[in-house]
Amino acid sequence: MYNIYVVEDEDNIRDLVVYALNNSGFKAVGLLGYKELEKELLKKTPDLIILDIMLEEEDGYTILEKLKSSDKYCEIPVIMLTAKTDEMDKVRGLDMGADDYITKPFGVMELISRIKAVLRRAGVSKKIDENNIVEFKNIVIDLNKRIVTVNNEIIKLTYKEFELLLYLIENKNIVLTRQKLTEEIWGFDYEGETRTVDVHIRTLRQKLGELSSYIVTVRNVGYKIVD
């Protein structure tokens, strides 16, 4: 049984989500904010966190940043749940490491489906993590420390750039469509998906420098990384 923490300060929404999850085979705990989340994390590490952005004590972005900067909690999948609908708000959360982003109002069945999808992707990541180090040409990815080095120099990647590079390398020589990359890295579909993938590929190429030539654009389809 998967354990899920629901961090939401609106009682009716929190109670609805917790009730729905508990009746769908999950074990859900409702929490008001970071202080309560912190206490629960000390007791047990959940399989997933549903995190509202508009919280009274600390906003969801701040909490997400704390989680992703923690060696102990950085691998916990996080789904942002919020009334913010602006695309840049979504991109900000996803670039900070959120695994999915659901706007209010939402359907309970959709939420459960999204949760299952994120958990499936997290399961794949855990299998990859057992290898600890992934190497491609002069690129070395330390999965435990989440550090990428190029020609023995550390480069600073955003959370999503890191995941994108790793996914490309794990699927080297395979053409990956923009839709596939969106589903695997961002975990949701939205109108700006093509632009988001393209922007991340562009910034990733800039940071890889001369090794960026290994990332190949397949016209009208997507991208692949080649030997």
N, C-alpha and C positions, 0 to 999 in steps of 0.2 A: 504494500500500500504506500503510495506517494504522500509525503507530508508537504503541505503548502501553507505558507504564511500569507495572509491577506492584510496589507497595511493600507487602511482606508479610514478616514475620520468621519465620514458620513454613515451614520448608524444603519440607515435603511439599505444602502448599497452594500456595505460590509456584511450585514446579516444575510442579505440575499445571496451574495457570492459564496459565503461560507456554507449556507444551507444547501445550495445547489451542488457544491463540490462534495460535501459529505454524503449527499444522496447519489453521487456518481462514482463512488468507489475510491474517493480521495479522503485524506484526513486533513481538514483545514482548520486553521486557528486565526481568528480575527484580531487585529492589533490596531491601535489608534495612531501610533507614530513611532519614531525611532527609538525612544526610550523603552517602549514595550518590546519592540523588535529586538533590541540589544539584549534584553533579559532572556527572551526566548532563544536567541542564537547561542547564548551561553549554555542553555539546557540541551538544545538539539539543533543540528544543522539541517535545514529543510531541503527538499528536492527542488523547490521552486518558490519564488517570492512574487506575489502580485503587488505592485507598488503604485499608489496614487501619487500624482505630482503635486496637487494643490493641498498640502497638509499644513496645519496651523503651526506646529513647532518648527520643523525643518521640512523644506520642500523635497519632493521626490528626487530631483536632480542631485541635491546634496547627499541624500542617503545613498543613491546609486553610486556616486563617486566614492563614498566611504567603503561600500561593499567591494567595488572593483579594485580599490587600492589596497585591500586586505589580502594577505597571502592565504588566510584561512577561508575567506568567504568569496573570493573573486570568481570562482567557478560556479557559483549558484546561479542558475538561470533566473532572469528577471523579466517580467512582463509589466510594462507601464500601463496604467489604467487611468485615464484622465479625460477631462472635458476639453482640453486644448486640441484644436483641430488644425492649426497652422502647420504646413509641411516642415518648416524649419524647426518647430518644436519637436516634431517626430525625428528629424535627422539628428538633432542635438542629443536626444535620448539614446538613439541607436548608436551613434558614434561614441557615446560614453560607455557603451557595453550592454545596453538593454537588448534582450533577445526578441522582443516583439512589443507592439504598441497598439493598444485598443482604446478607441474613443467612446465616450459616453454620448448618448445612450447606446447600449450594446445588448445583443441577444445572448442569453445564458448558454445556449447550445453552441454558438460561435465561440464564446469564451472557452468552453470546455474543449472544443476542437483545437483551438489555438494552443491551449495548455498541453494537450497530448502531442501536438506537433513539436513544440519546444522541448518537451521531455525526450522525444525520440532523437532530436538533434543532439541534445546533451549527452545521451547515451553513446552516440557515435564519438563525440569528443572525448569521453572518458576512455574509450578503447584506444584512441590515438595517443592519449596522454601517457599510456604505459610505456611508450617508446622513449619518452623524455626529450630526445633530440631528433630534429628533422633537418636533413642537409640536402641542399640542391645547389650545384655549382659552388660558388663562394658565399652562398647564403646559408646561415646556420640559425635555426629556430629552437630556442630553449623553451619547451612547453611548460615546464614547472615555474620558471622565472618570468615567462612571457617576454623574453628578450630576443631581438633579432639582430644579428651581426652580418654586415656585408663587407667582405675583404677584411675581416677581423676588427671592424669598427662598428660599434653599436649605433643603430638608427632608431629614431623615435617614431613609432607608429601608433595611430589611434587604435582603439579596440577592434573596430570593424576592419581597418586596414590589415591588422594582424590576422584576423580570421580569414579575410579574403586571400591573403598571400598563402596562408597555410592550406586553404582549400584548393587553390590553384596547383600548389606543389603536390598535394596528396592525389590530385587527379591529372598529373602532368601528361601532356600529349593528347588530352581529351578536350574536345571543343565543348565549352560550357556556355549555354545560352544566358542572356541577361535574366530571363525569368528564373532559370535554375539557380543562378547566383543569388538572386533576390530571395528565393525561397529558403536556400540553405544558410545564407549569411544574415539576412534581415528577418526572414520568417513571416513576411506578410506582403501583400500586394497593394500598391497605391499608384496614383496617377504619375508620380514622378520617379517611378522605379528605374527606368532606363537612364535618366539623367544621374540618379544617385549612383548606380553602378559605374557609369562612365567617369563621373567625378572622382570616385574612389580609385579607379584604375589609373587615372591621370596622376593623382597625388602619390599613389604607390610607385608609379614609374619614376616620378621625380626623386623620390627618396632612395630608390634602388640605384640611381645613377646609371653607370654603363651596363649594369646587369638588367636594366629595364628592357633591353632588346629581346629577352627571353619570353616576355609577355607579348603574345601576338594577338592582334585584332583580326577576328574572322568577320569580314564585312556582312552586315545585315543579320548576323547571328549572335556573336558574343566574343568570348576570349578563351585563350588557352595558354599554358606555359609549356615551352618545348625544351627538349634537351639540347 
